């Protein structure tokens, strides 16, 4: 089977790498891809926004499955255009992608179908928003309604900060803001293959959104992740599937927008049970970089079954290992990343202990340089979470570029959980 991936980041590099090793896949193409992918896929210098050119290329090369990685082409309806040409697509329709493209749409669907999430209000003017903020108190969460690359959410600790952020978010009169109560607990990402009716959950992962250690600093697209999450046992996963994932898939079908692709469910594990933080309409980044190295099933088969509505009865096999990812980001990220910095060290080898996926790199003559905010996803594998982290950070120590920044506390919350769990078992 010939597969074409749309995208050029670390998530797409991980997808290309896994599909390259899938028995069902003969050829992997990536549009537009990046220089780090050339050993495992054919990088095609096309712009997905030029639909006529892309569609003609897909037909000419007899592509049998298209996998859309990022959210923007999904929200802009690329999957619909490709499906109209008779090519199966792994990725939801433009209408179904509103689960990510519009936070107010997603919250309204959850409210109508009784899916647990934070209390919220949608506002379009500053004075109304200020009234809600002062009524609910702080801390409080403000979210831009549309796509923001993971950077449109602000947790405000004071009324002054909340009012300032609200004013900034509503500076464009066409926008609206979702105001949410602040939920306490541990966050968790549970991704699922969904074919419109049937759900096949993956293993749980945990992302680290804040730029700095101990969840300080601004939100980013993700500074690291690990999988599986020790706190997610079979019983908790079943609760999430029964109360959240199956209901939202059924709701979307009933609304007339069957969901096909990867459904990313961001969760908060509160004292009152799991609640939805957000839905994303695609694989997470960097969750993909830790989930796929642990998948032992044929990803090509699973994706094709998802795209063609044949997921029922399929199962997934997983390694018993752990995987951890540390993101190496450019100086100035997430607001004003500096690019063009020379990268030194081993950023290519893939072994049993570690591997590197390229996110924002470019090749110049005889060396790689930084070309984006998040530059590299450095992944470690191990029999325990602690071992996988050791291997990831060991590899991080072998790579360098000027202004490099990364978090040094990936996985700490679950390491504490494992330690306390072991102490309780010993007692």
Secondary structure in CASP SS format (residue, H / E / C, confidence):
PFRMAT SS
TARGET T0000
AUTHOR 0000-0000-0000
METHOD secondary structure of the structure
MODEL  1
X C 1.00
X E 1.00
X E 1.00
X E 1.00
X E 1.00
X E 1.00
X E 1.00
X C 1.00
X C 1.00
X H 1.00
X H 1.00
X H 1.00
X H 1.00
X H 1.00
X H 1.00
X H 1.00
X H 1.00
X H 1.00
X H 1.00
X H 1.00
X C 1.00
X C 1.00
X C 1.00
X C 1.00
X C 1.00
X C 1.00
X E 1.00
X E 1.00
X E 1.00
X E 1.00
X E 1.00
X E 1.00
X C 1.00
X C 1.00
X H 1.00
X H 1.00
X H 1.00
X C 1.00
X C 1.00
X C 1.00
X C 1.00
X E 1.00
X E 1.00
X E 1.00
X C 1.00
X C 1.00
X C 1.00
X C 1.00
X C 1.00
X C 1.00
X H 1.00
X H 1.00
X H 1.00
X H 1.00
X H 1.00
X H 1.00
X H 1.00
X H 1.00
X H 1.00
X H 1.00
X C 1.00
X C 1.00
X C 1.00
X C 1.00
X E 1.00
X E 1.00
X E 1.00
X E 1.00
X C 1.00
X C 1.00
X H 1.00
X H 1.00
X H 1.00
X H 1.00
X H 1.00
X C 1.00
X C 1.00
X H 1.00
X H 1.00
X H 1.00
X H 1.00
X H 1.00
X H 1.00
X C 1.00
X C 1.00
X C 1.00
X C 1.00
X C 1.00
X E 1.00
X E 1.00
X C 1.00
X C 1.00
X C 1.00
X C 1.00
X C 1.00
X C 1.00
X C 1.00
X H 1.00
X H 1.00
X H 1.00
X H 1.00
X C 1.00
X H 1.00
X H 1.00
X H 1.00
X H 1.00
X H 1.00
X H 1.00
X H 1.00
X H 1.00
X H 1.00
X H 1.00
X C 1.00
X C 1.00
X C 1.00
X C 1.00
X E 1.00
X C 1.00
X C 1.00
X E 1.00
X E 1.00
X E 1.00
X E 1.00
X C 1.00
X C 1.00
X H 1.00
X H 1.00
X H 1.00
X H 1.00
X H 1.00
X H 1.00
X H 1.00
X H 1.00
X H 1.00
X H 1.00
X H 1.00
X C 1.00
X C 1.00
X C 1.00
X E 1.00
X E 1.00
X E 1.00
X E 1.00
X E 1.00
X C 1.00
X C 1.00
X C 1.00
X C 1.00
X C 1.00
X C 1.00
X C 1.00
X C 1.00
X E 1.00
X E 1.00
X E 1.00
X E 1.00
X C 1.00
X C 1.00
X H 1.00
X H 1.00
X H 1.00
X H 1.00
X H 1.00
X H 1.00
X H 1.00
X H 1.00
X H 1.00
X H 1.00
X H 1.00
X C 1.00
X C 1.00
X C 1.00
X C 1.00
X C 1.00
X C 1.00
X C 1.00
X E 1.00
X E 1.00
X E 1.00
X E 1.00
X E 1.00
X C 1.00
X C 1.00
X C 1.00
X C 1.00
X E 1.00
X E 1.00
X E 1.00
X E 1.00
X E 1.00
X E 1.00
X E 1.00
X E 1.00
X E 1.00
X E 1.00
X C 1.00
X C 1.00
X C 1.00
X E 1.00
X E 1.00
X E 1.00
X E 1.00
X E 1.00
X E 1.00
X E 1.00
X E 1.00
X E 1.00
X C 1.00
X C 1.00
X E 1.00
X E 1.00
X E 1.00
X H 1.00
X H 1.00
X H 1.00
X E 1.00
X E 1.00
X E 1.00
X E 1.00
X C 1.00
X C 1.00
X C 1.00
X C 1.00
X E 1.00
X E 1.00
X E 1.00
X E 1.00
X C 1.00
X C 1.00
X C 1.00
X C 1.00
X C 1.00
X C 1.00
X H 1.00
X H 1.00
X H 1.00
X H 1.00
X H 1.00
X H 1.00
X H 1.00
X H 1.00
X H 1.00
X H 1.00
X H 1.00
X H 1.00
X H 1.00
X H 1.00
X H 1.00
X H 1.00
X H 1.00
X H 1.00
X H 1.00
X H 1.00
X H 1.00
X H 1.00
X C 1.00
X C 1.00
X C 1.00
X C 1.00
X E 1.00
X E 1.00
X E 1.00
X E 1.00
X E 1.00
X E 1.00
X E 1.00
X E 1.00
X E 1.00
X E 1.00
X E 1.00
X C 1.00
X C 1.00
X E 1.00
X E 1.00
X E 1.00
X E 1.00
X E 1.00
X E 1.00
X E 1.00
X E 1.00
X C 1.00
X C 1.00
X C 1.00
X C 1.00
X C 1.00
X C 1.00
X H 1.00
X H 1.00
X H 1.00
X H 1.00
X H 1.00
X H 1.00
X H 1.00
X H 1.00
X E 1.00
X C 1.00
X C 1.00
X C 1.00
X H 1.00
X H 1.00
X H 1.00
X H 1.00
X H 1.00
X H 1.00
X H 1.00
X H 1.00
X H 1.00
X C 1.00
X C 1.00
X C 1.00
X C 1.00
X C 1.00
X C 1.00
X C 1.00
X C 1.00
X C 1.00
X C 1.00
X E 1.00
X C 1.00
X C 1.00
X C 1.00
X E 1.00
X E 1.00
X E 1.00
X E 1.00
X E 1.00
X E 1.00
X E 1.00
X E 1.00
X C 1.00
X C 1.00
X C 1.00
X C 1.00
X C 1.00
X C 1.00
X C 1.00
X C 1.00
X C 1.00
X C 1.00
X C 1.00
X C 1.00
X E 1.00
X E 1.00
X E 1.00
X E 1.00
X C 1.00
X C 1.00
X C 1.00
X C 1.00
X C 1.00
X C 1.00
X C 1.00
X C 1.00
X E 1.00
X E 1.00
X E 1.00
X E 1.00
X E 1.00
X C 1.00
X C 1.00
X E 1.00
X E 1.00
X E 1.00
X E 1.00
X C 1.00
X C 1.00
X E 1.00
X E 1.00
X E 1.00
X E 1.00
X C 1.00
X C 1.00
X C 1.00
X E 1.00
X E 1.00
X E 1.00
X E 1.00
X E 1.00
X E 1.00
X E 1.00
X E 1.00
X E 1.00
X C 1.00
X C 1.00
X H 1.00
X H 1.00
X H 1.00
X H 1.00
X H 1.00
X H 1.00
X H 1.00
X H 1.00
X H 1.00
X H 1.00
X H 1.00
X H 1.00
X C 1.00
X C 1.00
X E 1.00
X E 1.00
X C 1.00
X C 1.00
X C 1.00
X C 1.00
X E 1.00
X C 1.00
X C 1.00
X C 1.00
X C 1.00
X C 1.00
X C 1.00
X H 1.00
X H 1.00
X H 1.00
X H 1.00
X H 1.00
X H 1.00
X H 1.00
X H 1.00
X H 1.00
X H 1.00
X H 1.00
X H 1.00
X H 1.00
X H 1.00
X H 1.00
X C 1.00
END
